[in-house]
Amino acid sequence: MPTAPIETDLELSARASWPRLRQAADLPDGGWSIVRLSLRDDLGIARVTCLATHADGTRVVIKHQLRPYEPDAFVRHAEQLRLAHAGFPADAAFAIPGLLAVDRGSQSMLMEYVPGRALADLMREAADVAEERAFLTRAGAWLDRFHRSGPVDRAPFDTLPVTRQMRRLRRSIRGGERSAPAQFFIVRGTRHVEAMASCLSGGSTVNARRHGDLHMRNLILSDTCVSGVDISADQPGPVGHDIAKLLLDYVSLFRMPEDLPHGRLIPDDVRDAFFGGYGVIPSEDRSIEVLAQARLIQTMMRVPSRWGARTDAKRRSYERLRPLLRHVFSSDPEP
């Protein structure tokens, strides 16, 4: 939903890219209004998404990145979006917006508009848990369609990347090379995840095309269609990574830690709801819980350990994630 007329320096920078994007997409010169959809303006990252609406009703989306300035990486990301759209079997119920134009110098792109609202906003307004579960089922159905839009291969589940990452993180914290918020639970959590991952050695999973950043703001739902946006992964990988990120995002925002199973992040009803729409791997796949717990630690490690160094967004992240860390890593993992 549009939020405000363009007014910040970041938004004005996006406006400056609009004439080139409009011309590249062969759109009319006049008759446009532009409003902000979303904005992130941190020390290292400055991005804005705007909606341009023409007097004839045509709508397109402007995505602009001011920082970091990495034009080659930006163009590669745009190419990923183009390929994902081209390979996706879209229909009336599932979609990925198409790429209309890219401006390398300004790190801006023009995308098709998809109607609907972010899953995160719909969850906040859900009447009850039953409605939340229905949204999760629709999200699962979109991800099932996306994962099947490229090669789908069964492969051994490689536990080494997770165990190595947890071990290195724990050593760097204990050696004083890195500081950590909620350090006790982070260190305990690395052991917890490492032990759980070791139990999966010799198991198998499914590799497929990955979204790469599947949180609830990157799924747009209307009454009839689910659309996925901001696809960023350029290599296939275990499908559990996308599932774990999405379900962690939901649980961290909409479930109380005391209502979660002992030592686990993903409640059975959440898993059942999601897998009501998703079928590439079975709901009992244990790698999802391991990957979700590893993601919880990784996300918390992006919060500065010093309170004064945290932005408002990072303070909210800390307050949201610490109770989960305490709940999940308060005891040894279940076998």
C-alpha positions as CSV (number, residue, x, y, z in Angstrom):
1,M,0.0,0.0,0.0
2,P,1.4,3.5,-0.8
3,T,2.5,5.3,2.3
4,A,3.6,8.8,1.5
5,P,4.6,11.1,-1.3
6,I,8.3,11.1,-2.2
7,E,10.3,13.4,0.0
8,T,13.5,12.0,1.4
9,D,16.9,12.2,-0.3
10,L,16.8,8.5,-0.9
11,E,13.4,8.8,-2.6
12,L,14.5,11.8,-4.6
13,S,17.4,9.7,-5.8
14,A,14.9,7.1,-7.0
15,R,12.9,9.8,-8.7
16,A,16.0,10.9,-10.6
17,S,16.3,7.4,-12.2
18,W,12.7,7.4,-13.2
19,P,13.0,9.1,-16.6
20,R,15.6,6.6,-17.9
21,L,13.6,3.6,-16.6
22,R,10.4,5.0,-18.1
23,Q,12.1,5.5,-21.5
24,A,13.7,2.1,-21.5
25,A,10.3,0.5,-20.8
26,D,8.7,2.6,-23.5
27,L,6.2,4.2,-21.1
28,P,4.4,7.5,-21.5
29,D,6.2,10.7,-20.5
30,G,3.6,12.5,-18.4
31,G,0.7,11.7,-16.2
32,W,2.5,9.8,-13.5
33,S,2.3,10.0,-9.7
34,I,5.0,8.3,-7.5
35,V,4.6,7.2,-3.9
36,R,6.8,5.2,-1.5
37,L,6.0,1.6,-0.8
38,S,8.9,0.7,1.5
39,L,12.2,2.2,2.6
40,R,15.4,1.0,4.4
41,D,18.0,3.6,5.2
42,D,20.7,2.2,7.4
43,L,24.4,3.1,7.6
44,G,25.4,0.4,5.1
45,I,22.2,-0.1,3.2
46,A,19.9,2.4,1.6
47,R,17.0,1.0,-0.6
48,V,13.6,2.3,-1.5
49,T,10.7,0.8,-3.4
50,C,8.1,3.2,-5.0
51,L,4.9,2.8,-6.9
52,A,4.4,4.8,-10.1
53,T,0.8,5.1,-11.2
54,H,-0.3,6.6,-14.6
55,A,-3.5,8.5,-15.1
56,D,-4.7,5.6,-17.3
57,G,-4.4,3.2,-14.4
58,T,-1.0,1.6,-15.4
59,R,1.1,0.7,-12.4
60,V,4.8,-0.1,-12.2
61,V,7.3,-0.5,-9.3
62,I,10.6,1.4,-9.0
63,K,13.3,-0.3,-7.0
64,H,16.4,1.8,-6.2
65,Q,19.5,1.1,-4.2
66,L,21.7,4.0,-3.2
67,R,24.0,2.0,-0.8
68,P,26.1,-0.1,-1.2
69,Y,27.1,1.1,-4.6
70,E,27.9,-2.2,-6.4
71,P,26.5,-1.8,-9.9
72,D,27.8,-5.1,-11.2
73,A,26.2,-7.0,-8.4
74,F,23.0,-5.0,-8.9
75,V,22.8,-6.0,-12.5
76,R,23.4,-9.7,-11.6
77,H,20.5,-9.4,-9.2
78,A,18.3,-8.0,-11.9
79,E,19.3,-10.9,-14.1
80,Q,18.3,-13.3,-11.4
81,L,14.9,-11.7,-11.3
82,R,14.5,-11.9,-15.1
83,L,15.5,-15.6,-15.1
84,A,13.2,-16.5,-12.2
85,H,10.2,-14.8,-13.9
86,A,11.0,-16.4,-17.3
87,G,11.2,-19.9,-15.7
88,F,8.2,-19.7,-13.5
89,P,5.0,-21.4,-14.6
90,A,2.8,-18.4,-13.6
91,D,-1.0,-18.6,-13.7
92,A,-3.9,-16.8,-12.1
93,A,-2.9,-18.1,-8.6
94,F,0.9,-17.8,-8.6
95,A,3.2,-15.2,-10.0
96,I,6.6,-13.5,-10.1
97,P,6.6,-9.9,-11.4
98,G,8.5,-9.3,-14.6
99,L,11.5,-7.0,-15.0
100,L,10.8,-4.1,-17.3
101,A,14.0,-2.1,-17.3
102,V,17.4,-1.7,-15.5
103,D,19.6,1.3,-15.0
104,R,23.1,0.2,-14.0
105,G,24.5,3.6,-13.1
106,S,21.8,4.6,-10.7
107,Q,21.2,1.0,-9.4
108,S,17.5,1.2,-10.3
109,M,15.1,-1.2,-11.9
110,L,11.5,-1.1,-13.0
111,M,9.3,-4.1,-12.3
112,E,5.7,-5.1,-13.1
113,Y,3.2,-4.3,-10.4
114,V,1.5,-7.2,-8.6
115,P,-1.7,-6.5,-6.7
116,G,-2.0,-7.5,-3.0
117,R,-0.4,-6.9,0.3
118,A,2.7,-8.3,2.0
119,L,2.2,-11.5,4.0
120,A,3.6,-9.8,7.1
121,D,0.8,-7.2,7.0
122,L,-1.9,-9.7,6.4
123,M,-0.6,-11.8,9.4
124,R,-0.8,-8.8,11.7
125,E,-4.4,-8.2,10.8
126,A,-5.5,-11.9,10.8
127,A,-8.6,-12.5,12.8
128,D,-7.2,-15.6,14.5
129,V,-4.6,-18.4,14.3
130,A,-6.7,-20.3,11.8
131,E,-6.5,-17.4,9.3
132,E,-2.7,-17.3,9.9
133,R,-2.5,-21.0,9.1
134,A,-4.5,-20.4,5.9
135,F,-1.9,-17.8,4.8
136,L,0.9,-20.2,5.6
137,T,-0.7,-22.8,3.4
138,R,-0.9,-20.3,0.5
139,A,2.7,-19.3,1.1
140,G,3.7,-23.0,1.0
141,A,1.9,-23.5,-2.3
142,W,3.7,-20.6,-3.9
143,L,7.1,-21.9,-2.7
144,D,6.3,-25.4,-4.0
145,R,5.6,-24.0,-7.4
146,F,8.8,-21.9,-7.3
147,H,11.0,-24.8,-6.2
148,R,9.6,-27.0,-9.0
149,S,10.3,-24.3,-11.6
150,G,13.8,-25.6,-12.1
151,P,15.7,-28.9,-11.7
152,V,14.7,-30.8,-8.6
153,D,17.3,-33.3,-7.4
154,R,17.5,-35.5,-4.3
155,A,21.0,-35.3,-2.8
156,P,22.8,-36.1,0.5
157,F,22.2,-33.5,3.2
158,D,25.6,-32.0,3.7
159,T,25.8,-31.1,7.4
160,L,29.4,-29.8,7.2
161,P,28.5,-26.2,6.3
162,V,26.2,-25.8,9.3
163,T,28.5,-27.6,11.8
164,R,31.6,-25.7,10.6
165,Q,29.8,-22.4,10.8
166,M,28.6,-23.1,14.3
167,R,32.1,-24.2,15.5
168,R,33.8,-21.2,14.0
169,L,31.4,-18.8,15.5
170,R,31.7,-20.3,18.9
171,R,35.5,-20.2,18.7
172,S,35.6,-16.6,17.5
173,I,33.3,-15.5,20.4
174,R,35.3,-17.4,23.0
175,G,38.6,-16.2,21.5
176,G,37.4,-12.6,21.7
177,E,37.5,-12.0,18.0
178,R,33.7,-11.4,17.9
179,S,31.3,-10.1,20.4
180,A,27.7,-11.4,20.5
181,P,24.4,-10.1,21.9
182,A,22.9,-12.7,24.3
183,Q,26.3,-14.3,24.3
184,F,25.5,-17.2,26.7
185,F,22.6,-18.4,24.5
186,I,24.4,-17.8,21.3
187,V,27.4,-20.0,22.4
188,R,25.0,-22.6,23.8
189,G,23.0,-22.5,20.6
190,T,26.0,-23.2,18.4
191,R,26.5,-26.5,20.4
192,H,22.8,-27.3,20.2
193,V,22.7,-26.8,16.4
194,E,25.9,-28.7,15.9
195,A,24.6,-31.7,17.8
196,M,21.3,-31.7,16.0
197,A,23.0,-31.4,12.6
198,S,25.3,-34.3,13.4
199,C,22.3,-36.5,13.8
200,L,21.3,-35.8,10.2
201,S,24.6,-37.1,8.7
202,G,23.9,-39.6,6.1
203,G,20.4,-38.4,5.4
204,S,19.1,-36.9,2.2
205,T,17.3,-33.7,1.1
206,V,16.2,-32.0,-2.1
207,N,18.1,-29.4,-4.0
208,A,16.2,-26.9,-6.2
209,R,16.1,-23.3,-7.3
210,R,16.2,-21.1,-4.2
211,H,14.6,-17.8,-3.4
212,G,17.4,-16.7,-1.1
213,D,15.6,-14.1,1.0
214,L,12.1,-15.6,1.7
215,H,10.7,-13.5,4.5
216,M,7.1,-12.5,4.8
217,R,7.5,-9.1,3.1
218,N,8.7,-10.9,0.0
219,L,5.4,-12.7,-0.6
220,I,2.5,-10.5,-1.8
221,L,-1.0,-12.0,-1.5
222,S,-4.2,-10.9,-3.1
223,D,-7.6,-12.7,-2.7
224,T,-6.7,-14.8,-5.7
225,C,-2.9,-14.8,-6.3
226,V,0.4,-15.2,-4.4
227,S,3.4,-13.5,-5.9
228,G,7.1,-13.8,-4.8
229,V,9.4,-10.8,-5.1
230,D,13.1,-10.0,-4.6
231,I,14.5,-13.4,-5.5
232,S,18.2,-13.2,-4.8
233,A,19.8,-16.7,-4.9
234,D,21.9,-17.5,-8.0
235,Q,22.6,-21.1,-7.2
236,P,20.4,-24.1,-6.4
237,G,20.6,-25.5,-2.9
238,P,18.6,-27.4,-0.2
239,V,15.0,-26.3,-0.3
240,G,15.0,-26.3,3.6
241,H,16.8,-23.0,3.6
242,D,13.9,-21.1,2.1
243,I,11.4,-22.9,4.3
244,A,13.4,-22.3,7.5
245,K,13.8,-18.6,6.8
246,L,10.1,-18.1,6.2
247,L,8.9,-20.1,9.1
248,L,11.4,-18.5,11.5
249,D,10.2,-15.0,10.3
250,Y,6.6,-16.0,11.1
251,V,7.3,-17.7,14.5
252,S,9.5,-14.8,15.7
253,L,6.8,-12.3,15.0
254,F,3.5,-14.1,15.8
255,R,4.2,-16.9,18.3
256,M,5.1,-16.6,22.0
257,P,8.2,-18.6,23.0
258,E,6.3,-20.3,25.9
259,D,3.9,-21.7,23.3
260,L,6.7,-23.4,21.3
261,P,7.6,-27.1,21.7
262,H,10.5,-27.8,24.2
263,G,13.8,-27.1,22.5
264,R,12.2,-26.4,19.1
265,L,11.4,-23.3,17.0
266,I,8.7,-24.7,14.6
267,P,5.4,-25.7,16.2
268,D,3.6,-28.7,14.7
269,D,0.6,-26.6,13.6
270,V,2.8,-24.2,11.8
271,R,4.6,-27.0,10.0
272,D,1.3,-28.7,9.2
273,A,-0.2,-25.5,7.8
274,F,2.8,-24.7,5.6
275,F,3.1,-28.3,4.3
276,G,-0.6,-28.2,3.5
277,G,0.5,-26.3,0.4
278,Y,4.1,-27.5,0.0
279,G,5.1,-31.0,-1.1
280,V,8.7,-31.0,-2.5
281,I,10.0,-32.5,0.8
282,P,7.9,-34.2,3.5
283,S,6.8,-32.2,6.6
284,E,8.8,-34.4,8.9
285,D,12.1,-33.5,7.3
286,R,14.3,-32.8,10.3
287,S,16.7,-30.5,8.4
288,I,14.1,-27.7,8.6
289,E,14.4,-27.3,12.4
290,V,18.2,-27.4,12.2
291,L,18.3,-24.8,9.5
292,A,15.8,-22.6,11.3
293,Q,17.8,-22.7,14.6
294,A,21.0,-21.9,12.7
295,R,19.2,-19.0,11.0
296,L,18.0,-17.7,14.4
297,I,21.7,-17.6,15.6
298,Q,22.9,-15.9,12.3
299,T,20.1,-13.3,12.5
300,M,20.9,-12.5,16.1
301,M,24.6,-12.1,15.3
302,R,23.7,-9.2,13.0
303,V,22.5,-7.2,16.0
304,P,25.4,-5.2,17.5
305,S,26.4,-6.4,21.0
306,R,26.4,-2.8,22.3
307,W,23.0,-1.3,23.0
308,G,24.2,2.1,21.9
309,A,25.3,0.8,18.5
310,R,21.9,-0.6,17.6
311,T,19.4,1.2,15.4
312,D,15.8,1.1,16.3
313,A,15.3,-1.8,13.9
314,K,18.1,-3.8,15.5
315,R,16.8,-3.1,19.0
316,R,13.4,-4.5,17.9
317,S,15.2,-7.5,16.5
318,Y,17.0,-8.1,19.7
319,E,13.8,-7.9,21.8
320,R,12.1,-10.2,19.4
321,L,14.8,-12.8,19.1
322,R,16.3,-13.1,22.6
323,P,13.3,-14.8,24.1
324,L,13.4,-17.4,21.3
325,L,17.1,-18.0,21.9
326,R,16.4,-18.5,25.6
327,H,13.6,-20.9,24.9
328,V,15.2,-23.0,22.3
329,F,18.7,-23.2,23.8
330,S,17.9,-23.4,27.5
331,S,18.5,-27.2,27.5
332,D,20.3,-29.9,25.5
333,P,18.8,-30.9,22.1
334,E,16.4,-33.8,22.0
335,P,17.8,-36.8,20.3
